Amino acid sequence: MEESIQYAKKYLEDILSFFGLNTNVYATIEDEVIELSIPSTNLNGFLIGQRGDTLRSLQFMVSSALKNNNYDYYRVNIDVADYKKQRANRIAEKAEIWVNKVIDSGEDLKLKPMNPADRRIVHKVASEMGVTTESEGEGRERYIVVRAKVD
């Protein structure tokens, strides 16, 4: 496990140094997922990318490197300046509003397409509030329907 973490940390630091960013990446493991945290720098926007696309690409690269080099753990989560944590909190707040809207109106609510991480947050919040949700659609068009009633 420690070898996987060290490899992932070093690999990400090497990628960052290619862009002229020499920083220390903080690495831990939680629920068999390697968590890599990049502190805030002048390249935050560049590293995050539009809607987190660059961040997801970095995760894919590090995960693929681990997998291709036969490390035991290769699920990776990268965060830049707590971007994902803050985003998760915003999505959770919105999810509470959506769920309350469904509870008050008694009508199903179809949400806009979301990435898998955001959908997971909505499913979790809705479940904690006692409401059923379903993901529908395919690929980038996958979305959540918050159900008013269970049939």
N, C-alpha and C positions, 0 to 999 in steps of 0.2 A: 504494500500500500504506500509506504513512504517513498519508494522508488518512483511510483507513478506520479505522486505529487511533485517530487523534485524535478522529474522530467518535464511535466506540464509547465511548471513555473519557469524553468530555464528556457523552454521552447518559446513561451509567450514573451519573455524578456528579450530573447533574440529577435523576434519579429518586431517588437517595439523599438529596439535599438536600430533596426534598419530604417525606421522613420525618424531617427535622431532623438528618440526619447529613451534616455538611460534612467530607468526608475526601478525601484524594488517592488515586485509583485508579491502581494500577500496571498499565501496558499493554505487552505484547510480542506478537510473532507467532511461532508455531512450527508448522511443517508446514502452512502456509496457514490456520491457525486463530488468531484473535485471542484472546489469553489476558489476561483482566482479573482482577486480584487486589485484593480489598478487605481492608485490614488489620483486625486484631481491634479490635472496639468493643463497647460495651454492647448493641448490637443484633444480635450474631452469631446468636443463636437465631431471632430474627425474620426475618433475611435468608436464613438457610438453610431454615427451615421444616421441617415434618415430613418426614423422609427425603429432604431436599433438594428438595422440591417448589417452594418459593419461589425457590430458586436456579435451577432449570430454567425457571421462568416468567420470571425476569429475563433469562436467556440468550435465551429466545424473543423477548422484547420488543426487546432490543438487536439481535439478528440480523434481525428483521423490519424494524426501522428502517433498518438498513444496506441491506437488500435493496430496500426501497421507495424509497430515495433513490439507487439505482443505484450503490452502491459495489462495487468489485471483489471485496473479501473480505467475506463475511458469516457465516462459521462462527465462532461465539463460544463460549468457555469461561470461565465466571466462577467464581472460588473465593473463599470468605470464610474468612480466618484459617487457611488451609491445610486446611480441612475435607475437600475432595475428595482431596487428597494423602494425608491420614491414613486416609480411608475406603478409598482404593485399596490402601494397604498392608495394612489389615485384611482386605480381600477377597482379596488375593493370598495372605496367610497361610492363610486358610480354604481357598482353592483348592488349595494344596499338601497340606493335610490330606485333602481330598476325593480328590485324585488318588492319594495314597498309599494311601488306603482301597480305591480301585478296584484298584490294582496288587496289593495284598495279598490282597484277597478274590476277585479275578477276576470280579466281578459289576458290571454297569452300575449307576450311581448317578444317580437323578433328583433334581435340586436344586429348591428352591422358586423361584417366579417372581422375576425380577430386572429392573431397568431395563437399557437397552442398554449404558450405561457399565460397569456391574458385570459384565454378561455378557462384554463385550470383555476385561475383566481375566482372568476365569476361562478363556476360550478361549486367551488368550495364555500364561498360566501352564501350562495343560495341554499346549499345543503344545510349550513349552520342555521339558516333562518327558516328551515323547514319547507322550502319550496323546491320543486322538481325542475331540472333543466335538461335539455338535450342539445347535442351538437348536430347540425345538419349541413349539407353541402359538401363540396370537395375542394381540396387544396387550399389556395389562398382565398377562396370564396366561402370557406367553412365559417359558420356562424352559430350562435346559441339562440334557442327559443326558451324563454322562461315561462313555465307552465303555471296557469292559475289553479288547475285542478288535476289530480291524478285520476285517469279513467279506470 
